[in-house]
Amino acid sequence: MARFPLQPLRIGILADTALQQHTLRHVVLEFGYSVATSHLAAQVEQLQLSEPVDAWLVHVDLASPGVTELDDWLHGIAPPIIFGEGPVPSATGPEYLAWSRRLRGKLQQLAGTINLERNTAEAARQIWVLAASTGGPRAVNEFLCALPADIGVGFIYVQHIDAEFDRTLAQVVGKGSHYAGQVAVHGTVIVENAVVVVATDKRVEISDNGTLALLDEQWSGPYKPSVDQVVANLARSYGRRSGVIIFTGMGDDGAVSSRLMHRQGGRVWAQSPSTCTVSSMPDAALETGCVGYHGSPQSLAAELTKIMRGPMPLDSSGVYSGNR
């Protein structure tokens, strides 16, 4: 079974002033990482590195008198370094929001890279979104139980559900199948033969290296989490190496992004309305004209198995010939 990166990155902080240290610490913790150690640049000569650090966040004035000692120290450490952009603004100032967003982007990119390097398995070459609402857990579980082991696909499960049930959903979705589930965390690597459950309280973004970034932002629109936002993001990042299956559910979430997935060369499938608890979501997807296959959860699993294990080999980008 593939390992998942469950621990947040341990960040070391080096700053010019105590106020900068405090602000940087607040931002690191706010974004879901941990602060392993924190020091002032003036103390760099006495710095003893005893705490394990995954990366350093350095905000110093390179024109300061101690720059020589700092330069020597920077060349002597192994973990990657994130250098700050300009002075650290006040948390109440107008520049703070834009500055913190830039820093968050750097931390998220680094988290994905580090977790990808540490993971025992590579990121999945093919990623599919499993989208559902009412009746979804049962339908998705039936789909996963009907899949053979090692199908070679990484799954992202987007289910409209209350936030307090995220972890329960991750535990039960793959029960009885070969596909373990986990709730998405910062830097999660989407590996083959596993299911990542998108949380309801933080928006996610999918990088083209197969890692997830959790943003400290709410989902926009009426659906939490939003199928349209996840599928659109995946289609832009993975294109022909991606797909979406719209399972049972109320509303029309997923219909808009299905068009983008189709234009990007990914597959759009749906559960047959006659097999749904509520067919609104599959109906909306079918009305787009972009659905290439629909059936029961079991027949969807059989079709995916046929494609992934068919006679046509993967090309260099991880796409099967004849992708439709």
PAZAPA-4460 file (N, C-alpha, C; in steps of 0.05 Angstrom, whole numbers, plus 32768, in hexadecimal, padded with zeros to 4 digits):
% residues 324
    n_x    n_y    n_z   ca_x   ca_y   ca_z    c_x    c_y    c_z   seq   type   mol
   8011   7FE8   8000   8000   8000   8000   8012   8019   8000     1      M     A
   800B   802D   7FF0   801A   8045   7FEE   8018   8055   8008     2      A     A
   802F   8061   8010   802F   8073   8028   8024   808E   8020     3      R     A
   8016   809B   8033   800C   80B5   802F   801B   80C9   8041     4      F     A
   8021   80E1   8038   802F   80F5   8048   801C   8102   805C     5      P     A
   801B   80F7   8074   8007   8101   8088   8011   8117   8099     6      L     A
   802C   811B   809C   8037   812F   80AD   803C   8149   809E     7      Q     A
   8035   8160   80AA   803B   8179   809D   8059   817F   809C     8      P     A
   8061   818F   808A   807E   8196   8088   8087   81A5   80A1     9      L     A
   809F   81A0   80A9   80AC   81AD   80C0   80BD   81C4   80B5    10      R     A
   80B5   81DC   80BB   80C1   81F4   80B0   80D3   8201   80C5    11      I     A
   80EC   8208   80BD   80FE   8218   80CE   80FC   8235   80C5    12      G     A
   80FC   8248   80D7   80F9   8264   80D1   8113   8273   80D9    13      I     A
   811C   8284   80C7   8133   8296   80CD   812B   82B2   80C4    14      L     A
   812A   82C5   80D7   8121   82E0   80D1   8133   82F4   80DF    15      A     A
   812F   830E   80D6   813F   8323   80E1   8136   832C   80FD    16      D     A
   811B   832C   8101   8110   8337   811A   80FD   8323   8126    17      T     A
   80F7   8327   8140   80E4   8316   814E   80C8   831A   8143    18      A     A
   80C1   8332   813A   80A7   8337   812E   80A4   8327   8114    19      L     A
   80B9   8327   8104   80B8   8317   80EC   80B5   82F9   80F2    20      Q     A
   80C4   82F0   8106   80C1   82D4   810F   80A4   82CE   8116    21      Q     A
   8098   82DF   8125   807C   82DB   812E   8069   82D9   8116    22      H     A
   806C   82EC   8103   805B   82EC   80EB   805F   82D3   80DA    23      T     A
   8078   82CC   80D5   807E   82B4   80C5   8073   829B   80D3    24      L     A
   8076   8299   80ED   806C   8282   80FB   804E   8280   80F8    25      R     A
   8040   8297   80FA   8023   8297   80F8   801B   828D   80DC    26      H     A
   8028   8297   80C7   8021   828F   80AC   8026   8271   80A7    27      V     A
   803D   8267   80B1   8044   824A   80AD   802F   8239   80BB    28      V     A
   8027   823F   80D3   8013   8230   80E2   7FF8   8232   80D5    29      L     A
   7FF1   824A   80CB   7FD7   824F   80BF   7FD4   823D   80A6    30      E     A
   7FE9   8238   8098   7FE7   8229   807F   7FEA   820B   8084    31      F     A
   7FEB   8202   809D   7FEA   81E6   80A3   8005   81D8   80A6    32      G     A
   801B   81E7   80A8   8035   81DC   80AC   803D   81DF   80C9    33      Y     A
   8054   81D4   80D1   805E   81D7   80EC   8078   81E6   80ED    34      S     A
   807D   81F4   8102   8096   8203   8106   80A9   81F2   8116    35      V     A
   80BE   81E8   810A   80D1   81D7   8118   80E4   81E7   812A    36      A     A
   80EC   81FF   8120   80FF   8210   812F   80FD   822C   8123    37      T     A
   8105   8240   8133   8103   825C   812A   811A   826C   8136    38      S     A
   8128   827B   8126   8140   8289   8130   8143   82A5   8122    39      H     A
   8152   82B6   812F   8159   82D0   8124   8173   82CD   8114    40      L     A
   8175   82DD   80FE   818C   82DC   80ED   81A6   82E4   80FB    41      A     A
   81A3   82F5   810F   81BA   82FE   811E   81C7   82E8   812E    42      A     A
   81B7   82D3   8133   81C1   82BC   8143   81CB   82A5   8133    43      Q     A
   81CF   82A9   8119   81D4   8293   8107   81EF   8285   810E    44      V     A
   8202   8294   8119   821C   8287   8120   8219   8273   8136    45      E     A
   8206   8278   8149   8202   8267   815F   81EC   8252   815A    46      Q     A
   81E2   8251   8142   81CB   8240   813C   81D3   8223   813D    47      L     A
   81C6   8213   814E   81CA   81F6   8150   81B1   81E8   8144    48      Q     A
   81B5   81D9   812F   819F   81CC   8121   819A   81B1   812D    49      L     A
   8188   81B0   8140   8181   8197   814D   8166   818C   8145    50      S     A
   8154   819F   813D   8139   8197   8135   8139   818E   8117    51      E     A
   812A   8179   8111   8128   8171   80F4   8117   8186   80E5    52      P     A
   8121   8190   80CF   8114   81A5   80BF   8112   819B   80A2    53      V     A
   80FA   819E   8097   80F5   8196   807B   80FD   81AC   8068    54      D     A
   80F9   81C5   8071   80FF   81DC   8060   8103   81F5   8072    55      A     A
   8113   8208   8068   8117   8221   8077   8109   8238   8069    56      W     A
   80FD   8249   8079   80F0   8262   806F   8102   8279   8079    57      L     A
   8110   8286   8067   8124   829A   806E   811B   82B6   8065    58      V     A
   8117   82C8   8078   8111   82E4   8072   8125   82F5   8080    59      H     A
   813A   82FD   8071   8150   830D   807C   8158   8323   8069    60      V     A
   8164   8337   8073   816F   834D   8063   818B   8345   805B    61      D     A
   818F   8340   8041   81A9   8337   8038   81BE   834D   8039    62      L     A
   81B6   8365   8040   81CA   837B   8044   81D2   837E   8061    63      A     A
   81C8   836C   8072   81CF   836F   808E   81EC   8367   8094    64      S     A
   81F7   8370   80AB   8214   836B   80B1   821B   834E   80B2    65      P     A
   8208   833D   80BA   820E   8320   80BD   820A   830F   80A5    66      G     A
   8209   831C   808D   8203   830D   8075   8218   82F8   806E    67      V     A
   8232   82FD   8075   8247   82E9   8070   8241   82CF   807F    68      T     A
   823C   82D2   8099   8236   82BA   80A9   821D   82AC   809F    69      E     A
   8209   82BC   8098   81F0   82B1   808D   81F5   82A1   8074    70      L     A
   8205   82AC   8062   820B   829F   8049   8219   8284   804E    71      D     A
   822C   8283   8060   8239   826A   8067   8225   8256   8072    72      D     A
   8213   8260   8084   8200   824E   808F   81ED   8242   807A    73      W     A
   81E3   8253   8068   81D1   824A   8053   81DD   8235   8042    74      L     A
   81F7   8237   803C   8205   8224   802B   820A   820A   803A    75      H     A
   8207   820A   8054   820D   81F2   8064   81F5   81E1   806B    76      G     A
   81DC   81EA   8064   81C5   81DA   806C   81BA   81CB   8054    77      I     A
   81AD   81B5   8059   81A4   81A3   8044   8187   81A9   803C    78      A     A
   8174   81AF   804E   8158   81B2   8046   8155   81C9   8032    79      P     A
   8140   81C9   8022   813B   81DF   800F   8134   81F9   801F    80      P     A
   8138   820F   8011   8134   8229   801E   8120   823A   800D    81      I     A
   810E   8246   801B   80FB   8259   800F   8104   8275   8018    82      I     A
   810B   8286   8005   8113   82A1   800C   80FA   82B3   800A    83      F     A
   80F7   82C5   801E   80E1   82D7   801E   80E4   82ED   8009    84      G     A
   80CD   82F7   8001   80CC   830D   7FED   80C9   8328   7FFB    85      E     A
   80DE   8336   7FFF   80DC   8350   800C   80D7   834E   802A    86      G     A
   80D1   8365   8037   80CC   8365   8054   80B2   8357   805B    87      P     A
   80B1   834D   8073   8098   8340   807D   8085   8356   8085    88      V     A
   806D   8357   8078   805A   836D   807E   804B   8368   8098    89      P     A
   8040   837D   80A2   802F   837A   80BA   8016   836B   80B3    90      S     A
   800D   835A   80C6   7FF5   834A   80C2   7FDC   835B   80BE    91      A     A
   7FDD   8374   80C6   7FC6   8386   80C2   7FC9   8399   80AA    92      T     A
   7FE0   8396   809C   7FE5   83A8   8086   7FD9   839F   806C    93      G     A
   7FD7   83B1   8058   7FCA   83AA   803F   7FD9   8396   802E    94      P     A
   7FF4   8394   8033   8004   8382   8022   8004   8365   802D    95      E     A
   7FF9   8361   8045   7FFC   8347   8052   7FEF   8331   8042    96      Y     A
   7FD7   8335   8039   7FC8   831F   802C   7FD6   8315   8013    97      L     A
   7FDF   8328   8002   7FED   8320   7FE9   8008   8312   7FF0    98      A     A
   8016   831D   8004   802F   8311   800C   802B   82F5   8017    99      W     A
   8018   82F1   8028   8013   82D7   8034   800B   82C2   801E   100      S     A
   7FFC   82CB   800A   7FF4   82B9   7FF5   800C   82B0   7FE4   101      R     A
   801F   82C2   7FDF   8037   82BB   7FD1   8047   82A6   7FE0   102      R     A
   8049   82AC   7FFA   8058   8299   800B   804B   827E   800D   103      L     A
   8030   827E   800F   8021   8265   800F   8026   8255   7FF6   104      R     A
   8027   8262   7FDF   802B   8254   7FC6   8047   8247   7FC6   105      G     A
   805B   8254   7FD0   8076   8249   7FD2   8076   8230   7FE4   106      K     A
   8069   8233   7FFB   8069   821C   800E   805A   8205   8003   107      L     A
   8044   820A   7FF5   8034   81F4   7FEA   8043   81E6   7FD3   108      Q     A
   8051   81F5   7FC3   8061   81E8   7FAD   8077   81D7   7FB9   109      Q     A
   8084   81E2   7FCD   809A   81D3   7FDA   808F   81BA   7FE8   110      L     A
   8078   81BC   7FF5   806C   81A5   8003   8067   818F   7FEF   111      A     A
   805C   8196   7FD8   8056   8182   7FC4   806F   8174   7FBA   112      G     A
   8084   8184   7FB5   809D   8179   7FAB   80AA   8166   7FBF   113      T     A
   80AB   816F   7FD9   80B7   815E   7FED   80A8   8145   7FF1   114      I     A
   808D   8146   7FF3   807D   812E   7FF7   807F   811B   7FDF   115      N     A
   8082   8126   7FC7   8085   8116   7FAF   809F   8107   7FB0   116      L     A
   80B4   8114   7FBA   80CE   8107   7FBC   80CF   80F1   7FD2   117      E     A
   80C0   80F6   7FE7   80C0   80E3   7FFE   80AE   80CB   7FF9   118      R     A
   809A   80CE   7FE8   8086   80B9   7FE5   8092   80A0   7FDA   119      N     A
   8089   8089   7FE3   8093   806F   7FD9   808A   8069   7FBD   120      T     A
   8075   8077   7FB3   806B   8073   7F98   806A   808D   7F8A   121      A     A
   806D   808C   7F6F   806B   80A4   7F5F   804E   80AE   7F5E   122      E     A
   804B   80C7   7F57   8030   80D2   7F53   8023   80C3   7F3C   123      A     A
   8009   80C0   7F3D   7FFA   80B1   7F29   7FFC   80BF   7F0E   124      A     A
   7FFF   80AF   7EF9   7FFF   80BA   7EDE   7FE3   80C0   7ED5   125      R     A
   7FD0   80B2   7EDF   7FB4   80B7   7ED9   7FA5   80BE   7EF2   126      Q     A
   7F96   80D4   7EF3   7F86   80DC   7F0A   7F69   80E0   7F01   127      I     A
   7F57   80D4   7F11   7F3B   80D7   7F0C   7F2D   80E2   7F24   128      W     A
   7F19   80F4   7F1F   7F08   80FE   7F35   7EEF   80ED   7F36   129      V     A
   7EE9   80E4   7F4F   7ED0   80D7   7F54   7EBE   80EB   7F62   130      L     A
   7EA8   80F4   7F55   7E98   810A   7F5F   7E7C   8100   7F66   131      A     A
   7E72   8109   7F7E   7E58   80FF   7F87   7E4C   8111   7F9C   132      A     A
   7E32   810D   7FA0   7E24   811A   7FB5   7E12   8105   7FC2   133      S     A
   7DF8   8109   7FC3   7DE6   80F6   7FD0   7DE9   80DA   7FC5   134      T     A
   7DEE   80C7   7FD7   7DF1   80AB   7FCF   7E0D   80A4   7FC6   135      G     A
   7E1F   80B8   7FC6   7E3A   80B4   7FBB   7E4B   80A0   7FC9   136      G     A
   7E4D   80A0   7FE4   7E5F   808D   7FF1   7E5A   8070   7FE9   137      P     A
   7E41   8069   7FE8   7E3B   804D   7FE0   7E42   8047   7FC3   138      R     A
   7E3B   805A   7FB1   7E41   8055   7F95   7E5F   8054   7F90   139      A     A
   7E6E   8067   7F9C   7E8B   8067   7F98   7E98   804F   7FA4   140      V     A
   7E8E   8046   7FBB   7E99   802D   7FC7   7E94   8015   7FB5   141      N     A
   7E7C   8014   7FA9   7E76   7FFE   7F97   7E89   7FFF   7F7E   142      E     A
   7E8E   8016   7F75   7EA1   801A   7F5E   7EBD   8010   7F66   143      F     A
   7EC7   8019   7F7D   7EE2   8011   7F85   7EE4   7FF3   7F8B   144      L     A
   7ECF   7FE8   7F97   7ECF   7FCB   7F9D   7ECF   7FBA   7F83   145      C     A
   7EC5   7FC5   7F6E   7EC3   7FB7   7F55   7EDD   7FB9   7F45   146      A     A
   7EF0   7FCA   7F4D   7F09   7FCD   7F3F   7F1D   7FB7   7F48   147      L     A
   7F2C   7FAC   7F36   7F42   7F9A   7F3F   7F58   7FAA   7F4C   148      P     A
   7F6B   7F9C   7F58   7F82   7FA9   7F65   7F94   7FB6   7F50   149      A     A
   7FA2   7FCB   7F57   7FB6   7FD7   7F46   7FAC   7FE0   7F2B   150      D     A
   7F96   7FEF   7F2B   7F8B   7FF9   7F12   7F9D   800E   7F05   151      I     A
   7FAE   801B   7F15   7FC1   802E   7F0A   7FB5   804A   7F07   152      G     A
   7FA1   8051   7F18   7F95   806B   7F17   7F95   8077   7F34   153      V     A
   7F9A   8091   7F36   7F97   809E   7F4F   7F7C   80AC   7F50   154      G     A
   7F6D   80AA   7F66   7F52   80B4   7F67   7F50   80CC   7F7B   155      F     A
   7F41   80E0   7F73   7F3A   80F6   7F85   7F1C   80F5   7F88   156      I     A
   7F13   80F2   7FA1   7EF6   80EF   7FA7   7EEB   810A   7FB1   157      Y     A
   7ED8   8115   7FA2   7ECB   812E   7FA9   7EAE   8128   7FB0   158      V     A
   7EA7   8129   7FC9   7E8D   8122   7FD3   7E81   8139   7FE3   159      Q     A
   7E69   8142   7FDB   7E5B   8156   7FEB   7E53   814A   8006   160      H     A
   7E60   8153   801C   7E5B   8147   8036   7E63   815B   804B   161      I     A
   7E58   8159   8063   7E5F   816A   8079   7E7C   8166   8082   162      D     A
   7E89   817B   808B   7EA6   817A   8090   7EAD   8165   80A5   163      A     A
   7E9C   8161   80B9   7EA3   814E   80CE   7EA4   8131   80C5   164      E     A
   7E9B   812B   80AD   7E9B   8110   80A3   7EB1   810A   808F   165      F     A
   7EC4   811D   808B   7ED9   8119   8078   7EE9   8100   807E   166      D     A
   7EF3   80FD   8097   7F04   80E7   809E   7EF4   80CC   809D   167      R     A
   7EDC   80CD   80A6   7ECB   80B5   80A5   7EC8   80AC   8088   168      T     A
   7EC3   80BF   8076   7EC0   80B8   805A   7ED9   80AC   804F   169      L     A
   7EF1   80B6   8057   7F0A   80AB   804D   7F0E   808E   8057   170      A     A
   7F04   8089   806E   7F07   806E   807A   7EF5   8059   806D   171      Q     A
   7EDD   8062   8065   7EC9   804E   805B   7EC8   804D   803D   172      V     A
   7ED2   8061   802E   7ECD   8061   8011   7EDA   8049   8004   173      V     A
   7EF2   8041   800C   7EFF   802B   7FFF   7EFC   8010   800E   174      G     A
   7EEA   800F   8022   7EE7   7FF7   8032   7EDF   7FDF   8020   175      K     A
   7EED   7FCA   8023   7EE8   7FB2   8013   7EF5   7FB2   7FF8   176      G     A
   7F03   7FC8   7FF1   7F10   7FCA   7FD7   7F2E   7FCA   7FDA   177      S     A
   7F3C   7FCD   7FC4   7F5A   7FCE   7FC5   7F64   7FEB   7FC7   178      H     A
   7F51   7FFE   7FCB   7F58   801A   7FC9   7F54   8029   7FE3   179      Y     A
   7F6A   802F   7FF1   7F69   803D   800B   7F63   805A   8006   180      A     A
   7F56   8066   801A   7F4F   8083   8018   7F5C   8093   802E   181      G     A
   7F61   80AC   8029   7F6B   80BF   803D   7F60   80DB   8037   182      Q     A
   7F5D   80EC   804B   7F55   8107   8047   7F6D   8117   803D   183      V     A
   7F69   8128   8029   7F7F   8138   801E   7F8C   814A   8033   184      A     A
   7FA7   814B   8032   7FB6   815D   8043   7FCA   816C   8031   185      V     A
   7FD7   8180   803C   7FEB   818F   802D   7FFF   817D   8021   186      H     A
   8004   817F   8007   8019   8170   7FFA   8013   8153   7FF5   187      G     A
   7FFA   814B   7FF8   7FF3   812F   7FF2   7FFB   8128   7FD6   188      T     A
   8008   8111   7FD2   800E   8107   7FB8   7FF8   80F4   7FAF   189      V     A
   7FEC   80F9   7F98   7FD7   80E8   7F8E   7FE4   80D0   7F81   190      I     A
   7FE4   80BA   7F8E   7FF2   80A2   7F84   7FDD   808F   7F77   191      V     A
   7FE7   807D   7F68   7FD6   8069   7F5C   7FCA   8056   7F71   192      E     A
   7FB2   804D   7F6B   7FA4   8039   7F7B   7F9D   8043   7F97   193      N     A
   7F96   805B   7F9A   7F8D   8067   7FB3   7F7A   807D   7FAE   194      A     A
   7F6B   8085   7FC3   7F56   809A   7FC1   7F5C   80B1   7FD4   195      V     A
   7F5E   80C9   7FCA   7F61   80E0   7FDA   7F46   80EE   7FDD   196      V     A
   7F3C   80F1   7FF5   7F22   80FE   7FFA   7F26   811C   7FFE   197      V     A
   7F1A   812C   7FEE   7F1C   8149   7FF0   7F0C   8153   8008   198      V     A
   7F19   8163   8019   7F0C   816D   8031   7EF9   8183   8029   199      A     A
   7EE5   8188   803B   7ED1   819C   8035   7ED8   81B8   803E   200      T     A
   7EEC   81BB   8050   7EF1   81D5   805C   7F07   81E5   804F   201      D     A
   7F17   81D8   803D   7F2D   81E6   8030   7F2D   81DF   8012   202      K     A
   7F30   81F4   8002   7F32   81EF   7FE5   7F4C   81E2   7FDE   203      R     A
   7F4C   81D1   7FCA   7F65   81C4   7FC2   7F6C   81CC   7FA5   204      V     A
   7F86   81CA   7FA0   7F90   81CD   7F84   7FA2   81B6   7F7E   205      E     A
   7FA1   81AD   7F65   7FB0   8196   7F5C   7FC6   819F   7F4A   206      I     A
   7FDF   8199   7F51   7FF6   81A1   7F41   7FFB   818C   7F2B   207      S     A
   8009   8195   7F16   800F   8182   7F01   8023   816C   7F08   208      D     A
   802E   816E   7F20   8040   8158   7F29   8030   8144   7F3A   209      N     A
   8016   8146   7F3B   8005   8133   7F49   8003   8137   7F67   210      G     A
   8008   814F   7F71   8006   8155   7F8D   7FEF   8168   7F92   211      T     A
   7FE5   8168   7FAB   7FCF   817A   7FB3   7FD8   8190   7FC5   212      L     A
   7FCD   81A7   7FC1   7FD2   81BE   7FD3   7FB7   81C6   7FE0   213      A     A
   7FB6   81C7   7FFA   7F9E   81D0   8008   7FA0   81EE   800D   214      L     A
   7F8D   81FD   8004   7F8D   821A   8007   7F7B   8221   801F   215      L     A
   7F83   8236   802D   7F74   823F   8044   7F5D   8251   803A   216      D     A
   7F4C   8245   8028   7F36   8254   801C   7F1E   8241   801B   217      E     A
   7F07   824D   801D   7EEE   823D   801A   7EE8   8238   7FFD   218      Q     A
   7ED9   8223   7FF7   7ED0   821D   7FDC   7EBC   8233   7FD4   219      W     A
   7EBE   823D   7FBC   7EAB   8250   7FB3   7E93   8242   7FA6   220      S     A
   7E7C   824F   7FA7   7E64   8242   7F9B   7E55   8232   7FB0   221      G     A
   7E3F   8225   7FA7   7E2D   8218   7FBA   7E37   81FC   7FC3   222      P     A
   7E4B   81F0   7FB6   7E53   81D5   7FBC   7E6D   81D5   7FCB   223      Y     A
   7E6F   81C4   7FE0   7E87   81C2   7FF0   7E8C   81A4   7FF6   224      K     A
   7EA1   8199   7FEB   7EB4   81A5   7FD8   7EA7   81A7   7FBC   225      P     A
   7EB4   81B5   7FAA   7EA9   81BB   7F90   7EB5   81A8   7F7B   226      S     A
   7EA4   8197   7F6F   7EAD   8186   7F59   7EB8   8196   7F42   227      V     A
   7EA9   81AB   7F3B   7EB2   81BB   7F24   7ECE   81C6   7F27   228      D     A
   7ED4   81D0   7F3F   7EEE   81DC   7F44   7F04   81C7   7F43   229      Q     A
   7F00   81AF   7F4F   7F14   819A   7F4F   7F18   818F   7F33   230      V     A
   7F03   818A   7F24   7F05   817E   7F0A   7F12   8192   7EF6   231      V     A
   7F0B   81AC   7EF8   7F17   81C0   7EE6   7F35   81C2   7EEC   232      A     A
   7F3C   81C1   7F05   7F59   81C2   7F0C   7F68   81AA   7F02   233      N     A
   7F5C   8192   7F05   7F69   817A   7EFC   7F6B   8179   7EDE   234      L     A
   7F56   8182   7ED0   7F57   8183   7EB2   7F6D   8194   7EA8   235      A     A
   7F71   81AB   7EB5   7F86   81BE   7EAC   7FA2   81B2   7EB2   236      R     A
   7FA5   81A3   7EC9   7FBF   8199   7ED1   7FC6   817F   7EC3   237      S     A
   7FB2   816D   7EBF   7FB8   8152   7EB5   7FAD   814D   7E99   238      Y     A
   7F9A   815C   7E90   7F90   815A   7E74   7F87   813D   7E6D   239      G     A
   7F93   8132   7E59   7F8B   8117   7E4F   7F91   8101   7E63   240      R     A
   7FA0   8107   7E78   7FA6   80F2   7E8C   7F92   80F3   7EA3   241      R     A
   7F7C   8100   7E9F   7F68   8103   7EB5   7F4C   80FA   7EAC   242      S     A
   7F3B   80F8   7EBF   7F1F   80F1   7EBA   7F0D   80F7   7ED2   243      G     A
   7EF3   80F6   7ECE   7EE0   80FB   7EE3   7EC9   80E8   7EDF   244      V     A
   7EBF   80DD   7EF6   7EA6   80CD   7EF6   7E93   80DB   7F08   245      I     A
   7E7C   80E3   7EFD   7E67   80F0   7F0C   7E54   80DB   7F16   246      I     A
   7E54   80D7   7F30   7E42   80C3   7F3C   7E28   80D1   7F46   247      F     A
   7E18   80C1   7F53   7DFE   80CA   7F5E   7E01   80E4   7F6E   248      T     A
   7DED   80F5   7F6D   7DED   810E   7F7D   7DD9   8122   7F73   249      G     A
   7DD3   8135   7F86   7DC1   814B   7F80   7DD1   8162   7F74   250      M     A
   7DC3   8173   7F65   7DD0   818B   7F59   7DDD   8185   7F3F   251      G     A
   7DED   8198   7F36   7DFA   8196   7F1B   7E18   8199   7F1D   252      D     A
   7E24   8196   7F35   7E41   819A   7F39   7E4F   8186   7F27   253      D     A
   7E62   818F   7F18   7E72   817E   7F06   7E6B   8181   7EE9   254      G     A
   7E54   818D   7EE3   7E4B   818F   7EC7   7E5C   81A4   7EB8   255      A     A
   7E61   81BA   7EC4   7E71   81D0   7EB7   7E8D   81C6   7EB2   256      V     A
   7E9A   81BA   7EC6   7EB6   81B2   7EC3   7EB8   8199   7EB0   257      S     A
   7EA3   818A   7EAD   7EA4   8174   7E9A   7EAA   817D   7E7E   258      S     A
   7EA0   8194   7E77   7EA6   819F   7E5C   7EC3   81A5   7E59   259      R     A
   7ECF   81B1   7E6F   7EEC   81B7   7E6E   7EFC   819D   7E6D   260      L     A
   7EF5   8189   7E7D   7F03   8170   7E7D   7F02   8164   7E61   261      M     A
   7EEB   8165   7E54   7EE8   815A   7E39   7EFA   8169   7E25   262      H     A
   7EFA   8183   7E27   7F0B   8193   7E14   7F28   818E   7E19   263      R     A
   7F30   8188   7E31   7F4C   8183   7E37   7F55   8166   7E30   264      Q     A
   7F42   8156   7E27   7F48   813B   7E1E   7F44   8126   7E34   265      G     A
   7F3A   812D   7E4B   7F35   811A   7E60   7F1A   810C   7E5C   266      G     A
   7F16   80F7   7E6B   7EFD   80E8   7E69   7EE8   80F2   7E7C   267      R     A
   7ECF   80F2   7E73   7EB8   80F9   7E84   7EA5   80E2   7E84   268      V     A
   7EA0   80D6   7E9B   7E8E   80C0   7E9E   7E79   80C7   7EB2   269      W     A
   7E63   80B7   7EB3   7E4E   80BC   7EC7   7E40   80A2   7ECE   270      A     A
   7E36   80A2   7EE6   7E26   808B   7EEF   7E0B   808D   7EE1   271      Q     A
   7E00   8077   7ED8   7DE6   8076   7ECB   7DD1   8080   7EDE   272      S     A
   7DC0   8093   7ED5   7DAB   809E   7EE7   7D99   8088   7EF4   273      P     A
   7D94   8073   7EE6   7D82   805E   7EF0   7D8E   8050   7F08   274      S     A
   7DA8   8052   7F0C   7DB6   8044   7F23   7DBC   8057   7F3A   275      T     A
   7DB4   8071   7F37   7DBB   8085   7F4B   7DA6   8088   7F61   276      C     A
   7DAF   8090   7F78   7D9C   8098   7F8D   7D8E   80B2   7F85   277      T     A
   7D9D   80C5   7F7C   7D93   80DE   7F70   7DA4   80E3   7F57   278      V     A
   7D96   80E8   7F40   7DA5   80E8   7F27   7DAB   8104   7F1C   279      S     A
   7DA7   8119   7F2C   7DAA   8134   7F22   7DC6   8139   7F18   280      S     A
   7DDB   8131   7F27   7DF6   8137   7F1D   7DFD   8128   7F04   281      M     A
   7DF8   810D   7F02   7DFD   8100   7EE9   7DEC   810B   7ED2   282      P     A
   7DD3   8112   7ED7   7DC2   811D   7EC3   7DCE   8137   7EB7   283      D     A
   7DD7   8149   7EC9   7DE3   8162   7EC0   7DFC   815D   7EAF   284      A     A
   7E0C   8149   7EB7   7E24   8142   7EA8   7E1D   8137   7E8C   285      A     A
   7E09   8125   7E8C   7E01   8119   7E72   7DF6   812E   7E5F   286      L     A
   7DE9   8143   7E69   7DDD   8158   7E58   7DF3   8168   7E4A   287      E     A
   7E0C   8167   7E54   7E21   8177   7E47   7E2A   816A   7E2D   288      T     A
   7E24   8150   7E29   7E2D   8142   7E11   7E4A   813A   7E13   289      G     A
   7E57   813D   7E2A   7E73   8136   7E2D   7E78   811B   7E39   290      C     A
   7E63   810D   7E43   7E67   80F4   7E50   7E6C   80DE   7E3B   291      V     A
   7E83   80D1   7E3E   7E8B   80BC   7E2B   7E82   80A1   7E33   292      G     A
   7E7B   809D   7E4C   7E72   8082   7E55   7E61   8086   7E6E   293      Y     A
   7E4B   8076   7E71   7E3C   8077   7E8A   7E32   805A   7E8F   294      H     A
   7E2F   8054   7EA9   7E27   803A   7EB1   7E24   8038   7ED0   295      G     A
   7E1F   8021   7EDA   7E1E   801D   7EF7   7E3A   801F   7F02   296      S     A
   7E3D   8022   7F1D   7E58   8023   7F28   7E69   800B   7F20   297      P     A
   7E5D   7FF3   7F1F   7E6C   7FDB   7F17   7E75   7FDC   7EFA   298      Q     A
   7E63   7FE6   7EE8   7E6A   7FE7   7ECC   7E7F   7FFD   7EC7   299      S     A
   7E7D   8013   7ED6   7E92   8028   7ED4   7EAD   801D   7EDB   300      L     A
   7EAE   800C   7EF0   7EC7   8000   7EF9   7ED1   7FED   7EE3   301      A     A
   7EBF   7FDE   7ED7   7EC7   7FCB   7EC2   7ED2   7FDA   7EAA   302      A     A
   7EC6   7FF0   7EA3   7ECF   7FFF   7E8C   7EEB   800C   7E91   303      E     A
   7EEF   8016   7EAA   7F09   8022   7EB0   7F1E   800C   7EB0   304      L     A
   7F17   7FF5   7EBB   7F2A   7FDF   7EBB   7F32   7FD7   7E9E   305      T     A
   7F1F   7FD6   7E8D   7F24   7FCF   7E71   7F37   7FE3   7E63   306      K     A
   7F32   7FFC   7E69   7F43   8011   7E5D   7F60   8010   7E68   307      I     A
   7F62   800E   7E83   7F7C   800F   7E8F   7F8C   7FF5   7E8B   308      M     A
   7F7E   7FDF   7E86   7F8C   7FC6   7E82   7F89   7FBB   7E65   309      R     A
   7F81   7FCD   7E54   7F7C   7FC5   7E38   7F96   7FC0   7E29   310      G     A
   7F94   7FB9   7E10   7FAB   7FB2   7E00   7FBB   7FCB   7DF7   311      P     A
   7FB0   7FE3   7DFA   7FBE   7FFB   7DF0   7FD1   8005   7E05   312      M     A
   7FEB   8008   7DFF   7FFE   8010   7E13   7FFC   802E   7E1A   313      P     A
   8007   8035   7E31   8009   8051   7E39   801E   805E   7E28   314      L     A
   8018   8077   7E20   802D   8086   7E12   803F   8094   7E27   315      D     A
   8052   80A4   7E1F   8066   80AF   7E31   805A   80C1   7E46   316      S     A
   8042   80CC   7E42   8035   80DE   7E55   8022   80CF   7E67   317      S     A
   801F   80B4   7E64   800E   80A5   7E76   7FF1   80A4   7E6C   318      G     A
   7FED   80A8   7E52   7FD2   80A8   7E46   7FD0   8090   7E34   319      V     A
   7FB9   8082   7E35   7FB5   806B   7E24   7FAD   8074   7E08   320      Y     A
   7FB8   8067   7DF4   7FB0   806C   7DD9   7F92   8068   7DD6   321      S     A
   7F86   8078   7DC5   7F69   8076   7DC1   7F59   8082   7DD7   322      G     A
   7F65   8093   7DE8   7F56   80A1   7DFD   7F3E   80B0   7DF2   323      N     A
   7F27   80AC   7DFE   7F0F   80B8   7DF3   7F03   80CA   7E08   324      R     A
***
